[in-house]
């Protein structure tokens, strides 16, 4: 996963921020999906690497994410600091994984950290907060 996240950075389209991010998600069945950040001159139309990878998995019928590796840094250079998912990506990760989803920020194959969505997004709002009742 770490290698795939680092490799996915190479496909990042980031002509505005020059910050390339790659991600790799692992689904409940062990399948892996990669993604990169994709920017747009209309900044609201940008998509993060994490959501690109998650949406690829969802579009292939996988709805449970168990872990994600994320690598980011200045375009054209190897990562030098750990990159964590932004707030929107954390919410999407919580939706499709929950508080136990493992998040692995990476600098290299040798340098990786581990945390969970519960630590990154405590007291998250998710599907269980919505009423299951219908009128």
VENGI-V45417 format. One record per helix or strand. SS is the DSSP state (~ for helix, > for strand). FROM is the first residue (numbers start at 1). LEN is the number of residues. If there is no record, write none. Layout:
# VENGI-V45417
ss={SS:SS}
from={FROM:FROM}
len={LEN:LEN}
This chain:
# VENGI-V45417
ss={~:>:>:>:>:~:>:~:>:~:>:>:>:~:~}
from={2:13:19:32:38:43:47:49:65:87:102:112:115:117:127}
len={10:1:9:5:1:3:1:11:10:10:5:1:2:4:3}
